[in-house]
Amino acid sequence: MQNLEIYEQDPTEFQLLNNGVAKVRDAKTKEELETLRFELKTFICEGQYEEGLVRLLESYLDNLGQPEQPAAWISGFFGSGKSHLVKMLRYLWVDYEFPDGATARGLANLSTRVEDLLKELSTQARRLNGLHAVSGSLGSSSKGSVPLALLSLIFKSADLPEQYSLAQFVMWLREEGHYEELRRRVEDEGRDWDRELRNLMVSTSISKHLLDLEPSLADDVAGVRDLLRESYPKVNDISLDQMVDAIYEALADDGELPCTLIALDEIQQFIGEDSEKTYDIQEVTQACCSEFGGKLLFVGTGQTALT
């Protein structure tokens, strides 16, 4: 017998698709989906991985519907697996379905305890407006608003523009029932909708068709442009109340938020030596824990344990 024969998979034919580094972000491309499938199939739901998932899920379910949902902090040295843990949680949370119909929970070899907790999560979600998950990092910029950085991830998860003002515009269009028709008209002209939206304030196509759909907005196209500039200016920061309202608007259905996970990786790298960012992160976390009726779980990672 040779050493390789004792392994379930032949190590000489085994390829580590993620190079041992889990990237906590939404998988979109074919390559990212292939890596995600590999990570789920090879996930070892034992030891601290199992205990971590159990503690996170039990805490969430125990506090669901309570005034406050405790946040969670996962610490560990570089390469310890904290990013891998939150990435698996993010996709197991919603039982992500791949294009071929395979699901995250079906691919992963989970322990009975974790399987039972995930089933209970789905059972609760059926009466509480479903499941939703947001993941990523806040970025490495030394400047910028923490609420806006968080909202950009939330907007992206809801298929909205990442920029606050543009997301507000799209949400208004959807509320008024104009989004699909306006987009169709713009694209029928041979224009790229996303590009026109990024250039909203100077887009003749959007202003023209919007005026056709809502004649009461202004007297002419120039008037629509002026109205858009006044209503959706680019902002550099927003209040916590505005952040909470935007989260509800982006994710809620009939005013009810789904059972939501927000998993942010490497928060300490984002903070760096900026004490103001530390305070901002604290305030944003407290708002997420206390403003959504216990439906939102906030999980962050960093290399240093909290004291």
MARVEX-700976 format. One line per 8 residues: number of its first residue (from 0); their letters; for each residue x, y, z of N, C-alpha, C. Coordinates in Angstrom, 2 decimals. Layout:
N
NUM) A) X:Y:Z:X:Y:Z:X:Y:Z ~ ...;
This chain:
307
0) MQNLEIYE) 0.85:-1.20:0.00:0.00:0.00:0.00:0.88:1.25:0.00 ~ 0.50:2.24:-0.78:1.20:3.52:-0.80:0.40:4.55:-0.02 ~ 1.10:5.61:0.42:0.45:6.64:1.24:-0.78:7.24:0.57 ~ -0.71:7.47:-0.74:-1.82:8.15:-1.41:-3.10:7.30:-1.39 ~ -2.93:5.98:-1.16:-4.09:5.10:-1.18:-4.97:5.23:0.06 ~ -4.47:5.84:1.11:-5.27:5.98:2.34:-6.18:7.21:2.28 ~ -5.97:8.08:1.27:-6.77:9.29:1.16:-8.05:9.03:0.35 ~ -9.11:9.72:0.71:-10.36:9.61:-0.03:-10.20:10.13:-1.45;
8) QDPTEFQL) -9.38:11.19:-1.63:-9.07:11.72:-2.95:-7.58:11.59:-3.21 ~ -7.24:11.21:-4.40:-5.84:11.04:-4.78:-5.14:12.41:-4.76 ~ -4.18:12.63:-3.85:-3.53:13.94:-3.74:-2.72:14.31:-4.98 ~ -2.35:13.33:-5.78:-1.59:13.64:-7.00:-2.49:14.21:-8.09 ~ -3.80:14.04:-7.94:-4.74:14.55:-8.94:-5.63:15.65:-8.38 ~ -5.35:16.03:-7.15:-6.19:17.02:-6.46:-5.65:18.42:-6.70 ~ -6.53:19.31:-7.18:-6.13:20.69:-7.45:-6.83:21.64:-6.48 ~ -6.06:22.46:-5.79:-6.60:23.42:-4.83:-7.02:24.68:-5.59;
16) LNNGVAKV) -8.30:24.77:-5.94:-8.76:25.83:-6.83:-8.64:27.22:-6.24 ~ -8.76:27.35:-4.92:-8.69:28.68:-4.30:-7.31:29.02:-3.76 ~ -6.32:28.16:-4.06:-4.94:28.37:-3.58:-4.86:28.53:-2.07 ~ -5.83:27.95:-1.38:-5.82:27.99:0.08:-6.31:29.29:0.67 ~ -6.85:30.20:-0.14:-7.32:31.50:0.35:-8.77:31.70:-0.06 ~ -9.67:31.79:0.93:-11.09:32.02:0.65:-11.34:33.52:0.49 ~ -12.03:33.89:-0.57:-12.37:35.29:-0.83:-13.85:35.49:-0.51 ~ -14.12:36.32:0.49:-15.49:36.52:0.94:-16.15:37.59:0.07;
24) RDAKTKEE) -16.79:37.13:-1.00:-17.53:38.00:-1.89:-18.51:37.14:-2.68 ~ -19.51:37.80:-3.24:-20.51:37.05:-3.99:-19.92:36.48:-5.26 ~ -20.11:35.18:-5.47:-19.60:34.52:-6.67:-20.51:34.82:-7.85 ~ -19.93:35.33:-8.94:-20.71:35.71:-10.12:-20.21:35.01:-11.38 ~ -18.90:35.02:-11.60:-18.34:34.48:-12.83:-18.30:32.95:-12.79 ~ -18.09:32.36:-13.96:-18.00:30.90:-14.06:-16.87:30.38:-13.18 ~ -15.73:31.08:-13.19:-14.58:30.65:-12.41:-14.87:30.75:-10.90 ~ -15.54:31.83:-10.49:-15.87:32.00:-9.07:-16.86:30.93:-8.61;
32) LETLRFEL) -17.82:30.59:-9.45:-18.78:29.55:-9.10:-18.12:28.19:-9.00 ~ -17.15:27.94:-9.88:-16.42:26.67:-9.84:-15.62:26.56:-8.55 ~ -15.00:27.68:-8.14:-14.24:27.69:-6.89:-15.16:27.51:-5.70 ~ -16.31:28.17:-5.73:-17.28:28.04:-4.63:-17.74:26.59:-4.50 ~ -18.05:25.95:-5.61:-18.48:24.55:-5.57:-17.38:23.68:-4.94 ~ -16.14:23.93:-5.35:-15.00:23.19:-4.79:-14.91:23.40:-3.28 ~ -15.06:24.64:-2.83:-14.95:24.94:-1.40:-16.06:24.27:-0.60 ~ -17.26:24.23:-1.15:-18.37:23.59:-0.45:-18.17:22.08:-0.36;
40) KTFICEGQ) -17.74:21.47:-1.46:-17.57:20.02:-1.49:-16.44:19.56:-0.58 ~ -15.43:20.42:-0.38:-14.27:20.04:0.44:-14.33:20.63:1.84 ~ -15.45:21.27:2.19:-15.58:21.89:3.51:-15.60:20.81:4.60 ~ -14.72:20.94:5.57:-14.63:19.98:6.66:-15.44:20.52:7.84 ~ -16.66:20.04:7.98:-17.54:20.56:9.03:-17.31:19.79:10.33 ~ -16.12:19.99:10.86:-15.72:19.35:12.11:-14.96:20.36:12.96 ~ -14.69:20.00:14.20:-13.85:20.83:15.06:-14.38:22.24:15.22 ~ -13.48:23.22:15.10:-13.86:24.61:15.31:-14.78:25.14:14.22;
48) YEEGLVRL) -14.69:24.58:13.02:-15.63:24.98:11.97:-17.06:24.62:12.39 ~ -17.24:23.39:12.83:-18.57:22.97:13.26:-19.04:23.78:14.46 ~ -18.16:23.94:15.45:-18.55:24.69:16.64:-18.89:26.13:16.31 ~ -18.14:26.72:15.40:-18.42:28.09:15.00:-19.78:28.23:14.35 ~ -20.10:27.35:13.42:-21.41:27.40:12.76:-22.53:27.17:13.76 ~ -22.35:26.22:14.66:-23.37:25.92:15.66:-23.61:27.13:16.56 ~ -22.56:27.76:17.03:-22.72:28.91:17.91:-23.40:30.08:17.20 ~ -23.02:30.33:15.94:-23.62:31.42:15.19:-25.10:31.17:14.92;
56) LESYLDNL) -25.43:29.97:14.48:-26.82:29.66:14.14:-27.69:29.57:15.38 ~ -27.19:28.95:16.44:-27.96:28.86:17.68:-28.25:30.24:18.25 ~ -27.23:31.11:18.26:-27.42:32.46:18.78:-28.46:33.22:17.97 ~ -28.39:33.08:16.64:-29.35:33.79:15.79:-30.77:33.30:16.05 ~ -30.96:32.00:16.06:-32.30:31.43:16.25:-32.84:31.74:17.64 ~ -31.99:31.73:18.65:-32.43:32.04:20.01:-32.89:33.49:20.15 ~ -32.32:34.37:19.37:-32.63:35.80:19.49:-33.52:36.32:18.37 ~ -33.98:35.45:17.51:-34.87:35.84:16.42:-36.18:36.37:17.01;
64) GQPEQPAA) -36.54:37.58:16.62:-37.75:38.21:17.14:-37.54:39.00:18.41 ~ -36.32:38.94:18.98:-36.01:39.73:20.16:-35.63:41.16:19.76 ~ -35.65:42.09:20.72:-35.31:43.49:20.38:-33.91:43.65:19.81 ~ -33.00:42.76:20.18:-31.63:42.90:19.69:-31.05:41.54:19.32 ~ -30.33:41.50:18.21:-29.65:40.28:17.74:-28.15:40.48:17.95 ~ -27.53:39.74:18.86:-26.10:39.94:19.12:-25.24:39.75:17.87 ~ -24.25:40.61:17.72:-23.30:40.47:16.61:-22.27:39.40:16.98 ~ -21.52:38.94:15.98:-20.49:37.93:16.23:-19.16:38.40:15.66;
72) WISGFFGS) -18.10:38.05:16.34:-16.74:38.41:15.92:-15.92:37.14:15.80 ~ -15.30:36.93:14.65:-14.46:35.76:14.42:-13.02:36.22:14.24 ~ -12.14:35.80:15.13:-10.75:36.24:15.07:-9.83:35.06:14.80 ~ -8.67:35.36:14.27:-7.69:34.33:14.01:-6.57:34.89:13.14 ~ -5.40:34.26:13.24:-4.25:34.73:12.47:-4.49:34.51:10.98 ~ -3.66:35.14:10.16:-3.79:35.02:8.71:-3.67:33.55:8.30 ~ -4.66:33.06:7.55:-4.64:31.68:7.10:-5.28:30.70:8.07 ~ -5.89:31.19:9.15:-6.48:30.30:10.15:-7.83:29.75:9.72;
80) GKSHLVKM) -8.45:30.34:8.70:-9.72:29.81:8.20:-10.95:30.62:8.54 ~ -10.76:31.82:9.14:-11.93:32.62:9.52:-12.71:33.09:8.29 ~ -12.01:33.47:7.22:-12.71:33.90:6.01:-13.46:32.73:5.38 ~ -12.85:31.55:5.42:-13.50:30.36:4.87:-14.78:30.05:5.64 ~ -14.75:30.22:6.95:-15.92:29.94:7.78:-17.08:30.87:7.41 ~ -16.82:32.17:7.32:-17.93:33.10:7.03:-18.41:32.95:5.58 ~ -17.51:32.56:4.68:-17.96:32.33:3.30:-18.88:31.13:3.24 ~ -18.55:30.06:3.94:-19.42:28.89:3.97:-20.76:29.24:4.62;
88) LRYLWVDY) -20.72:30.00:5.70:-21.95:30.42:6.37:-22.83:31.21:5.42 ~ -22.22:32.12:4.66:-22.99:32.96:3.75:-23.78:32.13:2.73 ~ -23.15:31.09:2.15:-23.81:30.31:1.11:-24.71:29.22:1.69 ~ -24.35:28.69:2.85:-25.23:27.73:3.52:-26.48:28.43:4.06 ~ -26.33:29.67:4.45:-27.45:30.45:5.02:-28.64:30.47:4.05 ~ -28.39:30.78:2.80:-29.47:30.87:1.81:-29.62:29.58:1.01 ~ -28.81:28.57:1.31:-28.76:27.32:0.53:-28.65:27.67:-0.95 ~ -27.57:28.35:-1.28:-27.34:28.87:-2.63:-27.51:27.78:-3.68;
96) EFPDGATA) -28.25:28.10:-4.76:-28.47:27.15:-5.84:-27.63:27.50:-7.05 ~ -26.85:26.55:-7.52:-26.01:26.73:-8.70:-26.86:26.61:-9.97 ~ -26.33:27.09:-11.09:-27.09:27.03:-12.35:-27.59:25.63:-12.72 ~ -26.86:24.58:-12.30:-27.28:23.22:-12.65:-28.23:22.61:-11.64 ~ -28.65:23.41:-10.63:-29.60:22.92:-9.65:-28.99:22.42:-8.36 ~ -27.70:22.21:-8.32:-27.04:21.78:-7.09:-27.14:22.90:-6.04 ~ -27.22:22.52:-4.77:-27.35:23.50:-3.70:-26.17:23.43:-2.75 ~ -25.94:24.52:-2.05:-24.81:24.59:-1.12:-24.92:23.53:-0.05;
104) RGLANLST) -26.09:23.38:0.55:-26.25:22.39:1.63:-26.17:20.97:1.10 ~ -26.56:20.77:-0.15:-26.46:19.44:-0.75:-25.03:19.05:-1.08 ~ -24.21:20.02:-1.44:-22.82:19.74:-1.80:-21.93:19.55:-0.57 ~ -22.22:20.30:0.49:-21.36:20.26:1.67:-21.66:19.03:2.52 ~ -20.62:18.47:3.10:-20.77:17.33:4.01:-20.88:17.88:5.43 ~ -22.12:18.14:5.84:-22.36:18.83:7.10:-22.63:17.85:8.24 ~ -22.35:18.28:9.45:-22.66:17.47:10.61:-24.17:17.53:10.87 ~ -24.67:16.59:11.64:-26.10:16.54:11.95:-26.54:17.80:12.68;
112) RVEDLLKE) -25.71:18.27:13.61:-26.07:19.48:14.37:-26.24:20.67:13.45 ~ -25.31:20.86:12.54:-25.40:22.01:11.62:-26.57:21.84:10.67 ~ -26.78:20.65:10.15:-27.91:20.40:9.26:-29.23:20.74:9.94 ~ -29.38:20.32:11.19:-30.62:20.57:11.93:-30.85:22.07:12.14 ~ -29.79:22.78:12.47:-29.93:24.22:12.69:-30.27:24.96:11.39 ~ -29.68:24.53:10.29:-29.99:25.15:9.00:-31.43:24.87:8.59 ~ -31.92:23.66:8.87:-33.32:23.35:8.60:-34.25:24.22:9.44 ~ -33.89:24.43:10.70:-34.69:25.30:11.56:-34.67:26.74:11.06;
120) LSTQARRL) -33.51:27.18:10.58:-33.41:28.52:10.00:-34.35:28.67:8.82 ~ -34.38:27.69:7.93:-35.26:27.74:6.77:-36.72:27.69:7.18 ~ -37.03:26.90:8.22:-38.40:26.83:8.72:-38.87:28.18:9.24 ~ -38.02:28.84:10.02:-38.36:30.17:10.53:-38.49:31.17:9.39 ~ -37.62:31.03:8.39:-37.62:31.98:7.28:-38.90:31.91:6.45 ~ -39.52:30.73:6.40:-40.75:30.58:5.62:-41.88:31.44:6.16 ~ -41.84:31.75:7.44:-42.87:32.63:8.00:-42.37:34.06:8.20 ~ -41.09:34.27:7.89:-40.50:35.58:8.15:-39.87:36.19:6.88;
128) NGLHAVSG) -40.51:35.99:5.76:-40.13:36.70:4.53:-38.83:36.22:3.90 ~ -38.45:34.95:4.13:-37.33:34.39:3.41:-35.97:34.62:4.02 ~ -34.93:34.31:3.23:-33.54:34.42:3.66:-32.77:35.33:2.71 ~ -31.82:36.06:3.26:-30.96:36.91:2.43:-29.58:36.97:3.06 ~ -28.55:37.06:2.23:-27.18:37.12:2.75:-26.37:38.17:1.99 ~ -25.53:38.87:2.73:-24.63:39.90:2.19:-23.23:39.56:2.67 ~ -22.25:39.61:1.77:-20.88:39.33:2.20:-19.90:40.17:1.40 ~ -18.71:40.36:1.98:-17.67:41.12:1.32:-16.82:41.85:2.33;
136) SLGSSSKG) -16.02:42.77:1.85:-15.19:43.61:2.72:-15.51:45.06:2.44 ~ -15.26:45.89:3.43:-15.62:47.30:3.30:-14.63:48.09:2.47 ~ -13.51:47.48:2.09:-12.54:48.19:1.28:-11.36:48.64:2.11 ~ -10.35:49.15:1.42:-9.11:49.53:2.11:-8.85:51.03:2.08 ~ -9.83:51.80:1.60:-9.65:53.25:1.52:-9.53:53.84:2.92 ~ -8.63:54.80:3.08:-8.45:55.44:4.37:-9.52:56.49:4.62 ~ -10.29:56.82:3.58:-11.34:57.81:3.74:-12.66:57.15:3.36 ~ -13.76:57.87:3.61:-15.05:57.37:3.19:-15.97:57.07:4.36;
144) SVPLALLS) -17.24:56.92:4.05:-18.28:56.70:5.04:-18.49:55.21:5.27 ~ -18.50:54.79:6.52:-18.76:53.39:6.84:-20.19:53.00:6.48 ~ -21.22:53.82:6.81:-22.57:53.45:6.39:-22.70:53.29:4.87 ~ -22.06:54.17:4.10:-22.13:54.05:2.65:-21.38:52.83:2.14 ~ -20.25:52.51:2.79:-19.48:51.32:2.39:-20.30:50.06:2.63 ~ -20.99:50.00:3.77:-21.85:48.85:4.06:-23.02:48.78:3.09 ~ -23.65:49.93:2.82:-24.80:49.95:1.91:-24.41:49.51:0.51 ~ -23.20:49.82:0.08:-22.80:49.42:-1.27:-22.84:47.90:-1.41;
152) LIFKSADL) -22.44:47.17:-0.35:-22.51:45.71:-0.37:-23.96:45.23:-0.34 ~ -24.77:45.88:0.48:-26.17:45.48:0.59:-26.90:45.75:-0.72 ~ -26.66:46.92:-1.32:-27.30:47.23:-2.60:-26.91:46.21:-3.67 ~ -25.63:45.87:-3.70:-25.15:44.90:-4.70:-25.84:43.56:-4.52 ~ -26.04:43.15:-3.28:-26.69:41.86:-3.01:-28.15:41.86:-3.45 ~ -28.75:43.06:-3.55:-30.15:43.19:-3.95:-30.29:43.61:-5.41 ~ -29.22:43.46:-6.19:-29.21:43.82:-7.62:-29.56:45.29:-7.83 ~ -28.97:46.12:-6.99:-29.12:47.56:-7.10:-27.75:48.18:-7.37;
160) PEQYSLAQ) -27.72:49.40:-7.92:-26.42:50.08:-8.08:-25.76:50.27:-6.72 ~ -24.45:50.16:-6.68:-23.74:50.27:-5.41:-23.72:51.70:-4.88 ~ -23.82:52.69:-5.75:-23.81:54.10:-5.32:-25.15:54.46:-4.71 ~ -25.11:55.12:-3.55:-26.32:55.42:-2.78:-27.37:56.17:-3.59 ~ -26.98:57.25:-4.25:-27.96:58.07:-4.97:-28.60:57.30:-6.12 ~ -27.81:56.49:-6.83:-28.35:55.72:-7.95:-29.26:54.60:-7.45 ~ -28.89:53.98:-6.33:-29.76:52.96:-5.75:-31.09:53.56:-5.33 ~ -31.05:54.77:-4.76:-32.29:55.43:-4.36:-33.18:55.68:-5.58;
168) FVMWLREE) -32.58:56.08:-6.68:-33.34:56.33:-7.91:-33.98:55.04:-8.42 ~ -33.22:53.95:-8.47:-33.76:52.68:-8.96:-34.88:52.18:-8.04 ~ -34.71:52.33:-6.73:-35.76:51.89:-5.81:-37.02:52.71:-5.99 ~ -36.88:54.01:-6.29:-38.06:54.83:-6.59:-38.74:54.36:-7.87 ~ -37.95:54.05:-8.89:-38.53:53.55:-10.15:-39.32:52.27:-9.90 ~ -38.77:51.37:-9.10:-39.46:50.11:-8.82:-40.74:50.35:-8.04 ~ -40.67:51.26:-7.09:-41.86:51.57:-6.29:-42.97:52.14:-7.16 ~ -42.61:52.95:-8.15:-43.60:53.56:-9.03:-44.00:52.64:-10.18;
176) GHYEELRR) -43.33:51.50:-10.30:-43.67:50.55:-11.35:-43.11:50.91:-12.72 ~ -42.06:51.73:-12.75:-41.50:52.20:-14.03:-40.19:51.53:-14.41 ~ -39.59:50.77:-13.50:-38.22:50.30:-13.75:-38.09:49.45:-15.01 ~ -38.89:48.42:-15.12:-38.76:47.51:-16.26:-39.02:48.20:-17.58 ~ -40.06:49.03:-17.61:-40.41:49.71:-18.87:-39.36:50.74:-19.26 ~ -38.86:51.49:-18.28:-37.83:52.50:-18.58:-36.57:51.82:-19.08 ~ -36.18:50.75:-18.42:-34.97:50.03:-18.87:-35.16:49.47:-20.28 ~ -36.33:48.91:-20.54:-36.58:48.34:-21.88:-36.48:49.42:-22.95;
184) RVEDEGRD) -37.05:50.58:-22.69:-37.01:51.67:-23.68:-35.59:52.14:-23.94 ~ -34.81:52.27:-22.88:-33.42:52.71:-23.03:-32.63:51.68:-23.83 ~ -32.79:50.41:-23.52:-32.05:49.36:-24.22:-32.53:49.18:-25.65 ~ -33.81:49.47:-25.91:-34.32:49.39:-27.28:-33.67:50.42:-28.20 ~ -33.11:51.45:-27.62:-32.37:52.45:-28.39:-30.94:52.00:-28.67 ~ -30.58:50.83:-28.20:-29.22:50.33:-28.38:-28.25:50.84:-27.34 ~ -28.78:51.36:-26.25:-27.91:51.91:-25.19:-27.76:50.90:-24.06 ~ -26.63:50.98:-23.40:-26.35:50.11:-22.26:-26.98:50.73:-21.01;
192) WDRELRNL) -27.90:50.01:-20.38:-28.64:50.56:-19.24:-27.70:50.95:-18.09 ~ -26.77:50.07:-17.74:-25.89:50.36:-16.61:-25.04:51.61:-16.87 ~ -24.59:51.77:-18.09:-23.79:52.95:-18.42:-24.64:54.21:-18.35 ~ -25.86:54.15:-18.87:-26.75:55.31:-18.81:-27.07:55.65:-17.36 ~ -27.26:54.62:-16.54:-27.59:54.86:-15.13:-26.41:55.50:-14.40 ~ -25.18:55.06:-14.71:-24.01:55.67:-14.07:-23.88:57.14:-14.44 ~ -24.39:57.49:-15.61:-24.35:58.88:-16.07:-25.75:59.50:-16.01 ~ -26.46:59.19:-14.95:-27.86:59.56:-14.81:-28.12:61.04:-15.05;
200) MVSTSISK) -27.28:61.91:-14.50:-27.56:63.34:-14.56:-27.43:63.92:-15.96 ~ -26.76:63.21:-16.85:-26.59:63.73:-18.22:-27.19:62.79:-19.27 ~ -27.90:61.77:-18.82:-28.47:60.80:-19.75:-29.75:61.34:-20.37 ~ -29.66:61.71:-21.65:-30.84:62.18:-22.36:-31.87:61.07:-22.51 ~ -31.40:59.85:-22.73:-32.30:58.72:-22.93:-33.16:58.47:-21.70 ~ -32.56:58.42:-20.52:-33.33:58.17:-19.29:-34.30:59.31:-19.05 ~ -33.84:60.55:-19.16:-34.70:61.71:-18.90:-35.87:61.76:-19.86 ~ -35.61:61.48:-21.12:-36.66:61.54:-22.15:-37.75:60.51:-21.88;
208) HLLDLEPS) -37.36:59.28:-21.67:-38.35:58.22:-21.47:-39.03:58.33:-20.11 ~ -38.30:58.82:-19.11:-38.92:59.03:-17.80:-40.01:60.08:-17.90 ~ -39.78:61.11:-18.68:-40.80:62.16:-18.87:-42.03:61.58:-19.57 ~ -41.84:60.68:-20.52:-42.96:60.02:-21.18:-43.79:59.20:-20.18 ~ -43.09:58.54:-19.25:-43.79:57.70:-18.27:-44.43:58.51:-17.15 ~ -43.80:59.64:-16.80:-44.31:60.50:-15.72:-44.33:61.95:-16.21 ~ -45.32:62.33:-17.03:-45.37:63.69:-17.60:-45.45:64.79:-16.55 ~ -45.91:64.46:-15.35:-46.06:65.48:-14.31:-44.74:65.86:-13.64;
216) LADDVAGV) -43.66:65.15:-13.98:-42.37:65.43:-13.33:-41.82:66.80:-13.69 ~ -41.96:67.17:-14.97:-41.37:68.44:-15.44:-42.00:68.81:-16.78 ~ -41.66:69.99:-17.25:-42.21:70.46:-18.53:-41.44:69.90:-19.72 ~ -40.15:69.60:-19.52:-39.33:69.11:-20.62:-38.18:68.26:-20.08 ~ -37.35:67.76:-20.99:-36.24:66.89:-20.61:-35.27:67.62:-19.70 ~ -35.01:68.88:-19.99:-34.09:69.67:-19.15:-34.62:69.77:-17.73 ~ -35.94:69.89:-17.62:-36.55:69.97:-16.29:-36.40:68.66:-15.53 ~ -36.49:67.53:-16.24:-36.30:66.23:-15.59:-34.87:66.11:-15.08;
224) RDLLRESY) -33.91:66.54:-15.88:-32.51:66.49:-15.44:-32.31:67.32:-14.18 ~ -32.88:68.51:-14.15:-32.75:69.36:-12.96:-33.36:68.68:-11.75 ~ -34.51:68.04:-11.95:-35.18:67.36:-10.84:-34.33:66.20:-10.33 ~ -33.72:65.46:-11.24:-32.88:64.34:-10.82:-31.66:64.83:-10.04 ~ -31.07:65.92:-10.49:-29.91:66.48:-9.77:-30.28:66.89:-8.35 ~ -31.48:67.46:-8.21:-31.92:67.91:-6.88:-32.31:66.74:-5.99 ~ -32.93:65.73:-6.58:-33.47:64.62:-5.80:-32.44:63.55:-5.45 ~ -31.45:63.36:-6.32:-30.49:62.27:-6.12:-29.05:62.76:-6.25;
232) PKVNDISL) -28.66:63.73:-5.42:-27.27:64.21:-5.48:-26.31:63.17:-4.92 ~ -25.09:63.19:-5.41:-24.06:62.30:-4.87:-23.69:62.77:-3.48 ~ -23.64:61.85:-2.51:-23.35:62.21:-1.12:-22.08:61.50:-0.66 ~ -21.42:62.11:0.31:-20.19:61.55:0.86:-20.40:60.85:2.20 ~ -21.57:61.05:2.79:-21.87:60.41:4.06:-23.37:60.49:4.30 ~ -23.89:59.60:5.13:-25.30:59.62:5.51:-25.40:59.30:7.00 ~ -26.54:59.57:7.58:-26.77:59.29:9.00:-27.11:57.81:9.19 ~ -27.06:57.36:10.44:-27.44:55.98:10.74:-28.92:55.74:10.43;
240) DQMVDAIY) -29.76:56.74:10.69:-31.18:56.60:10.37:-31.39:56.42:8.88 ~ -30.65:57.17:8.07:-30.75:57.01:6.62:-30.25:55.64:6.18 ~ -29.21:55.14:6.84:-28.71:53.81:6.52:-29.75:52.74:6.82 ~ -30.37:52.83:7.99:-31.40:51.86:8.38:-32.57:51.91:7.40 ~ -33.02:53.12:7.05:-34.12:53.26:6.09:-33.75:52.64:4.74 ~ -32.51:52.85:4.31:-32.07:52.32:3.02:-32.01:50.79:3.03 ~ -31.59:50.20:4.16:-31.57:48.74:4.27:-32.98:48.18:4.17 ~ -33.90:48.80:4.89:-35.30:48.37:4.79:-35.81:48.49:3.36;
248) EALADDGE) -35.52:49.62:2.74:-36.03:49.86:1.39:-35.45:48.86:0.39 ~ -34.18:48.51:0.57:-33.52:47.61:-0.37:-33.92:46.15:-0.18 ~ -34.13:45.73:1.07:-34.31:44.30:1.35:-35.72:43.90:1.78 ~ -36.48:44.83:2.34:-37.78:44.47:2.91:-38.85:44.30:1.84 ~ -39.79:43.43:2.13:-40.97:43.23:1.29:-42.18:43.53:2.16 ~ -42.97:44.53:1.76:-44.11:44.98:2.57:-43.68:45.35:3.98 ~ -42.51:45.98:4.09:-42.03:46.45:5.38:-41.39:45.39:6.25 ~ -41.30:44.14:5.77:-40.74:43.05:6.57:-39.40:42.63:6.01;
256) LPCTLIAL) -38.37:42.71:6.85:-37.03:42.29:6.44:-36.94:40.76:6.45 ~ -36.26:40.14:5.48:-36.03:38.70:5.56:-35.01:38.38:6.65 ~ -34.83:37.11:6.95:-33.78:36.70:7.88:-32.45:36.94:7.18 ~ -31.71:37.92:7.66:-30.58:38.46:6.90:-29.25:38.26:7.63 ~ -28.26:37.82:6.86:-26.88:37.71:7.34:-26.03:38.76:6.65 ~ -25.25:39.51:7.42:-24.23:40.40:6.86:-22.89:39.92:7.38 ~ -22.05:39.41:6.49:-20.74:38.87:6.87:-19.65:39.75:6.26 ~ -18.92:40.45:7.11:-17.87:41.37:6.66:-16.50:40.82:7.03;
264) DEIQQFIG) -15.65:40.69:6.03:-14.33:40.09:6.24:-13.28:41.17:6.48 ~ -12.31:40.85:7.32:-11.13:41.69:7.58:-11.50:43.14:7.92 ~ -12.33:43.29:8.93:-12.74:44.63:9.36:-11.56:45.41:9.91 ~ -10.64:44.72:10.60:-9.50:45.43:11.17:-8.59:46.02:10.10 ~ -8.47:45.33:8.97:-7.69:45.90:7.87:-8.35:47.17:7.35 ~ -9.66:47.19:7.31:-10.39:48.38:6.87:-10.17:49.54:7.84 ~ -10.18:49.23:9.13:-10.02:50.28:10.14:-8.61:50.83:10.16 ~ -7.61:49.93:10.08:-6.22:50.36:10.15:-5.93:51.04:11.49;
272) EDSEKTYD) -5.36:52.23:11.42:-5.05:53.01:12.62:-6.03:54.14:12.83 ~ -7.15:54.11:12.12:-8.14:55.19:12.16:-9.13:54.97:13.30 ~ -8.97:55.71:14.39:-9.86:55.55:15.55:-11.29:55.98:15.24 ~ -11.45:56.92:14.33:-12.79:57.36:13.96:-13.56:56.23:13.27 ~ -12.85:55.45:12.44:-13.51:54.31:11.79:-13.92:53.26:12.82 ~ -13.12:53.09:13.86:-13.48:52.16:14.92:-14.82:52.54:15.53 ~ -14.97:53.82:15.83:-16.23:54.32:16.40:-17.37:54.15:15.41 ~ -17.13:54.44:14.13:-18.18:54.31:13.11:-18.62:52.86:12.95;
280) IQEVTQAC) -17.65:51.94:12.95:-17.99:50.51:12.86:-18.85:50.10:14.04 ~ -18.50:50.58:15.23:-19.26:50.26:16.43:-20.69:50.75:16.31 ~ -20.87:51.97:15.84:-22.22:52.53:15.72:-23.04:51.80:14.66 ~ -22.42:51.49:13.53:-23.12:50.77:12.46:-23.52:49.38:12.96 ~ -22.62:48.70:13.67:-22.93:47.37:14.20:-24.09:47.42:15.18 ~ -24.07:48.41:16.07:-25.15:48.54:17.04:-26.49:48.80:16.36 ~ -26.47:49.61:15.31:-27.71:49.88:14.57:-28.23:48.61:13.90 ~ -27.33:47.84:13.30:-27.74:46.60:12.64:-28.29:45.59:13.65;
288) CSEFGGKL) -27.75:45.59:14.86:-28.17:44.62:15.87:-29.51:44.99:16.51 ~ -29.84:46.28:16.54:-30.99:46.71:17.35:-32.16:47.28:16.57 ~ -32.01:47.49:15.26:-33.06:48.18:14.51:-33.92:47.29:13.63 ~ -33.68:45.97:13.65:-34.38:45.12:12.70:-35.12:43.96:13.35 ~ -35.51:44.12:14.60:-36.32:43.12:15.27:-35.66:41.75:15.39 ~ -34.35:41.74:15.51:-33.64:40.49:15.68:-33.49:39.67:14.42 ~ -33.82:40.24:13.26:-33.76:39.49:12.01:-32.41:39.57:11.31 ~ -31.55:40.49:11.73:-30.30:40.70:11.03:-29.12:40.27:11.90;
296) LFVGTGQT) -28.33:39.34:11.39:-27.12:38.88:12.08:-25.91:39.53:11.44 ~ -25.12:40.24:12.24:-23.93:40.94:11.79:-22.71:40.15:12.25 ~ -21.90:39.67:11.30:-20.70:38.89:11.61:-19.49:39.58:11.00 ~ -18.46:39.79:11.80:-17.23:40.40:11.31:-16.03:39.53:11.63 ~ -14.96:39.71:10.86:-13.72:38.96:11.13:-12.54:39.91:11.27 ~ -11.54:39.46:12.01:-10.31:40.23:12.17:-9.25:39.34:12.78 ~ -8.01:39.78:12.72:-6.91:38.94:13.20:-6.72:39.03:14.70 ~ -7.31:40.04:15.34:-7.15:40.21:16.78:-8.46:39.97:17.49;
304) ALT) -8.41:39.25:18.59:-9.63:39.01:19.38:-10.07:40.28:20.05 ~ -11.39:40.46:20.19:-11.91:41.62:20.89:-11.73:41.44:22.38 ~ -11.47:42.58:23.07:-11.31:42.54:24.52:-12.29:43.48:25.17;
